[in-house]
Amino acid sequence: DLEQLYAALLERKLITPWQRSMLLQGKLKGFCHGHYRFLDHLGAGAMGAVFLAEHRAMGRQVAVKFLPPRLARDAHSVQRFLREAEAIAALN
């Protein structure tokens, strides 16, 4: 039973509650990108989706934001996204 398997993985802290939720919905991909493992979905807005992620080698948790493909083709949106990222990076 998949629900029991995912509950056991969650109990052993091998997956997060968000990952369990995604797996139960049949979403088996998208938990990693590059050096990052996604732990939770934090939110979404006009400029993209934000995830809590952990750098797999360093173990450091960060927020990762993705710009939707439709906006990535628009130079103004890309510049706005980069300004927002710079402003947020200056906070930490």
Contact map, one row per residue, 1 for C-alpha under 8 A:
11111000000000000000000000000000000000000000000000000000000000000000000000000000000000000000
11111100000000000000000100000000000000000000000000000000000000000000000000000000000000000000
11111110000000000000000100000000000000000000000000000000000000000000000000000000000000000000
11111111000000000000000000000000000000000000000000000000000000000000000000000000000000000000
11111111100000000000000000000000000000000000000000000000000000000000000000000000000000000000
01111111110000100001001000000000000000000000000000000000000000000000000000000000000000000000
00111111111000000001000000000000000000000000000000000000000000000000000000000000000000000000
00011111111100000000000000000000000000000000000000000000000000000000000000000000000000000000
00001111111111100000000000000000000000000000000000000000000000000000000000000000000000000000
00000111111111111001000000000000000000000000000000000000000000000000000000000000000000000000
00000011111111000000000000000000000000000000000000000000000000000000000000000000000000000000
00000001111111100000000000000000000000000000000000000000000000000000000000000000000000000000
00000000111111110000000000000000000000000000000000000000000000000000000000000000000000000000
00000000111111110000000000000000000000000000000000000000000000000000000000000000000000000000
00000100110111111011000000000000000000100000000000000000000000000000000000000000000000000000
00000000010011111111000000000000000000110000000000000000000000000000000000000000000000000000
00000000010000111111100000000000000000010000000000000000000000000000000000000000000000000000
00000000000000011111110000000000000000111000000000000000000000000000000000000000000000000000
00000000000000111111111000000010000000110000000000000000000000000000000000000000000000000000
00000110010000111111111100000000000000000000000000000000000000000000000000000000000000000000
00000000000000001111111110000000000000000000000000000000000000000000000000000000000000000000
00000000000000000111111111110000000000000000000000000000000000000000000000000000000000000000
00000100000000000011111111110000000000000000000000000000000000000000000000000000000000000000
01100000000000000001111111100000000000000000000000000000000000000000000000000000000000000000
00000000000000000000111111100000000000000000000000000000000000000000000000000000000000000000
00000000000000000000011111110000000000000000000000000000000000000000000000000000000000000000
00000000000000000000011111111100000000000000000000000000000000000000000000000000000000000000
00000000000000000000011001111110000000000000000000000000000000000000000000000000000000000000
00000000000000000000000000111111000000000000000000000000000000000000000000000000000000000000
00000000000000000000000000111111100001000000000000000000000000000000000000000000000000000000
00000000000000000010000000011111100011100000000000000000000000000000000000000000000000000000
00000000000000000000000000001111111111000000000000000000000000000000000000000000000000000000
00000000000000000000000000000111111111000000000000000000000000000000000000000000000000000000
00000000000000000000000000000001111100000000000000000000000000000000000000000000000000000000
00000000000000000000000000000001111110000000000000000011100000000000000000000000000000000000
00000000000000000000000000000001111111000000000000001111000000000000000000000000000000000000
00000000000000000000000000000011101111100000000000001111000000000000000000000000000000000000
00000000000000000000000000000111100111111000000000111100000000000000000000000000000000000000
00000000000000110110000000000010000011111000000000111100000000000000000000000000000000000000
00000000000000011110000000000000000001111100000000111000000000000000000000000000000000000000
00000000000000000100000000000000000001111110000011110000000000000000000000000000000000000000
00000000000000000000000000000000000000011111000011110000000000000000000000000000000000000000
00000000000000000000000000000000000000001111100011100000000000000000000000000000000000000000
00000000000000000000000000000000000000000111111111000000000000000000000000000000000000000000
00000000000000000000000000000000000000000011111110000000000000000000000000000000000000000000
00000000000000000000000000000000000000000001111100000000000000000000000000000000000000000000
00000000000000000000000000000000000000000001111110000000000000000111001000001000100000000000
00000000000000000000000000000000000000000001111111000000000000001111000000000000000000000000
00000000000000000000000000000000000000001111101111100000000000001111000000000000000000000000
00000000000000000000000000000000000000001111000111110000000000111100000000000000000000000000
00000000000000000000000000000000000001111110000011111000000000111000000000000000000000000000
00000000000000000000000000000000000001111100000001111100000011110000000000000000000000000000
00000000000000000000000000000000000111110000000000111110000011110000000000000000000000000000
00000000000000000000000000000000000111100000000000011111001111000000000000000000000000000000
00000000000000000000000000000000001110000000000000001111111111000000000000000000000000000000
00000000000000000000000000000000001110000000000000000111111100000000000000000000000000000000
00000000000000000000000000000000001000000000000000000011111000000000000000000000000000000000
00000000000000000000000000000000000000000000000000000011111100000000000000000000000000000000
00000000000000000000000000000000000000000000000000000111111110000000000000000000000000000000
00000000000000000000000000000000000000000000000000000111011111000000000000000000000000000000
00000000000000000000000000000000000000000000000000011110001111100000000000000000000000000000
00000000000000000000000000000000000000000000000000011110000111110000000000000000000000000000
00000000000000000000000000000000000000000000000001111000000011111000000000000000000000000000
00000000000000000000000000000000000000000000000001111000000001111100000000000000000000000000
00000000000000000000000000000000000000000000000111100000000000111110000000000000000000000000
00000000000000000000000000000000000000000000001111000000000000011111000000000000000000000000
00000000000000000000000000000000000000000000001110000000000000001111101100000100100000000000
00000000000000000000000000000000000000000000001110000000000000000111111100000000000000000000
00000000000000000000000000000000000000000000000000000000000000000011111110000000000000000000
00000000000000000000000000000000000000000000000000000000000000000001111111000000000000000000
00000000000000000000000000000000000000000000001000000000000000000011111111001100000000000000
00000000000000000000000000000000000000000000000000000000000000000011111111101100000000000000
00000000000000000000000000000000000000000000000000000000000000000000111111100100000000000000
00000000000000000000000000000000000000000000000000000000000000000000011111111100000000000000
00000000000000000000000000000000000000000000000000000000000000000000000111111110000000000000
00000000000000000000000000000000000000000000000000000000000000000000000001111111000000000000
00000000000000000000000000000000000000000000001000000000000000000000001101111111100000000000
00000000000000000000000000000000000000000000000000000000000000000010001111111111110000000000
00000000000000000000000000000000000000000000000000000000000000000000000000111111111000000000
00000000000000000000000000000000000000000000000000000000000000000000000000011111111100000000
00000000000000000000000000000000000000000000001000000000000000000010000000001111111110000000
00000000000000000000000000000000000000000000000000000000000000000000000000000111111111000000
00000000000000000000000000000000000000000000000000000000000000000000000000000011111111100000
00000000000000000000000000000000000000000000000000000000000000000000000000000001111111110000
00000000000000000000000000000000000000000000000000000000000000000000000000000000111111111000
00000000000000000000000000000000000000000000000000000000000000000000000000000000011111111100
00000000000000000000000000000000000000000000000000000000000000000000000000000000001111111110
00000000000000000000000000000000000000000000000000000000000000000000000000000000000111111111
00000000000000000000000000000000000000000000000000000000000000000000000000000000000011111111
00000000000000000000000000000000000000000000000000000000000000000000000000000000000001111111
00000000000000000000000000000000000000000000000000000000000000000000000000000000000000111111
00000000000000000000000000000000000000000000000000000000000000000000000000000000000000011111
